[in-house]
């Protein structure tokens, strides 16, 4: 079970999502000579790609939240204007 899915008896554990800069700056220990391991350049190129994708997702999420807030505010104004007109009649 991942840390995300674990719950304490007092509710959900605090979870802070990774940020793109945290992915880009992540470093791994190199394996010793004669041992198996991954090519560091490939790992870091992949992490950079993941961080770039994360940055795009976070930007799209922020834009969606702004758009939703704007639509919600417009709907509230419209409902308020309609209620005001109904009370005038």
N, C-alpha and C positions, 0 to 999 in steps of 0.2 A: 504494500500500500504506500502510495507516495505521501509526502508531507502535506500536500494540498488536500488530500482526502481524509486525513486523520482529524478527529474531533476530540476535544477534551470534554470532561463532564460539565464544563462551564460554557460550552458553545464552540464556535469555530476558532481554530488557531489563526492568529494574524498571518496574512500572506501578502507579501509585497511582490508584485510582478517584476521580472527582470526588465531593465531598460537597455536600449541599444548600446549605450556606452559600456555597460557592464559586460555585455557579450563580447564587444570588441577588445576589451582590456583583459579578458580571461586568459590566463596562461596555464600550461600544463607542464608537469615534470617530464623531462626527457628520459627515455629508457636507456639503460646501460648498453654497452657494446655487446653484440651477440644475442640480444634479447628481442623479442617481438615488440612491435609498437606501431604507431601511426606516423606518417610523414608530417612533421610540424607545419610546413608551409601549406599543406593541403588542409589541415585542421584550421589554421588561422584564416585561410581564404574562405573556408566554409562559414566560420564564425562571422566574418565580415559580411558575407552575403545574408546570413540570418539577421544580423543587426540592421542591415539596410532594409530588409523586408519588415522587420519589427518597427522601424521608424516610420515606414510608409503606412503600416496598419494603425499605429498610434495617431498619425496625422489624420487618417481617414476617420478614425473613431472620434477624434476631437471635432472634426468638421460635421460629422453626423450628430453629435451632441448639440453643437451650436444650431444646426438646422432644426432639430427637434425642439429645442428651447424656443426658437423663433416661431415655429408653427404653433406651439402650445400657447405662447403669448398672444399670437394673432387670434387663435380660437377663443381665448379668454376675453379679449377685447370685443370680438364679435358677439359672444354670448352676453356680455355685459351691456353692449349697445342694444341688443334685442330685448333684454329684460327691462332696460330703461324705457324703450318704446312701448312695451306692453303695459307698464305702469302709468304711462301718460294717457292711455285711452280711456 
